Amino acid sequence: MSLRGDERLAEPVAEERLLSGSGIRHALEAFVARVRGGDLGALPVVLGIAVIWTVFQLLNPVFLSSENLVNLTMQCAAIGTVALGVVLVLLVGEIDLSVGSVSGLAAAVLAVTFVQLQWNIVLSLIAAIAIGCLVGLLYGFLYTRFGLPSFVITLAGLLGFLGLQLWVLGETGSIAIPFDSWLVQFAQQMFLPAWASYVVAVLAVTAFAWSLVRRSRRRAAANLVSQSYGEIAVRSGVLLTFLLAATWYLNLYRGIGVMFLFFLGLVVAMNFALTRTRWGRAVYAVGGSVEAARRAGIRVDRIYLSVFAMCSTLAAVGGILAAARLASANQSSGTGDVNLNAIAAAVIGGTSLFGGRGSAFSALIGIVVIQSISSGLTLLNLDSSVQFMVTGVVLVLAVIVDSLSRRTRAATGRA
């Protein structure tokens, strides 16, 4: 074996030795080893957010004001929910180009049934979400039954469901949702009281710490490498400090919006499903290698079907949130940059276009990047054309980072 080959084999062995240690120092050394091996995680996008926020704050001191950050969080919820569904299809190595059209169709169904047909709001919500689920099931059926590429299926859906949206809206083309409905109040006016926001932050960190402790105990019982209690305490303490500081700062204006909290809840729930359930492990397995997943006994067709269904369902939920925030549904709902921003957010957040790598939190940090760029450029009174160009550059950089990290992992035997 060549010297270079020996070096490649030695690197993973060295990393395993680092992971076999315990304590904060060994955790930091293991983190550095993973980064050197191409496992960057969310590091590039976190650094990107820091750079973007620093630049815009220097150009306009209003950018990091509590008022602007509260508005930014509220703007993230709708498209971020759509991006969460895109993350799922990307994890299995597929794509959905119709999430914008599906979100617009769901908004149209909600408005027509609730305002024009005078349905109960709960029934209207169920109908709108059901439409999204049926669309995803149709995509999954066409993909698994006939082997049609997801690109072609969802591109056809983009056009077809946009036309269906226009037909549902009818000649008026725009339907206003009453401001006094609880749905619009939920999206525009509901904010947590200051004390409740602190309670939520503490409960979130408590749940996070307890999950780490349980995981550490299970791994220790199985004689596997586990985190020390000291490391868990440090990680939980840092997270608690950050959340309390962010909560205090947002409370200087209006606080944490209930709609944004709902979006965070969806992200956490999806992260749990992906990391702690058999279905989630199957999703990553299919994205890593379809044939290997099939030979391992995974019902691959069912995974594809469920992923497409959940993607379109989340797109419908995102469309409902967008319509509630605007208090209307019209012919432009789900069009424009909604589709592209949702896909870009998933990729920028760290989800690989090649499948098998990413997390639910990719949608959160990705949409923060997208909306930060939009908010910053708006404060600078720059044209939307600049926003599209900057977002395009950031998207290309994210894909380049993903490609380089894959190459590094392959070179070090971690692919």
Secondary structure, 3 states (H helix, E strand, C coil): CCHHHHHHHHHHHHHHHHHHCCCHHHHHHHHHHHHHCCCCCCHHHHHHHHHHHHHHHHHCCCCCCHHHHHHHHHHHHHHHHHHHHHHHHHHCCCCCCCHHHHHHHHHHHHHHHHHHCCCCHHHHHHHHHHHHHHHHHHHHHHHHHHCCCHHHHHHHHHHHHHHHHHHHHCCCCEEECCCCCHHHHHHHCCECCHHHHHHHHHHHHHHHHHHHHHHHHHHHHCCCCCCCHHHHHHHHHHHHHHHHHHHHHHCCCCCCEHHHHHHHHHHHHHHHHHHHCHHHHHHHHHHHCHHHHHHCCCCHHHHHHHHHHHHHHHHHHHHHHHHHHHCEEECCCCCCCHHHHHHHHHHHCCCCCCCCCCCCHHHHHHHHHHHHHHHHHHHCCCCHHHHHHHHHHHHHHHHHHHHHHHHHHHHCCCC
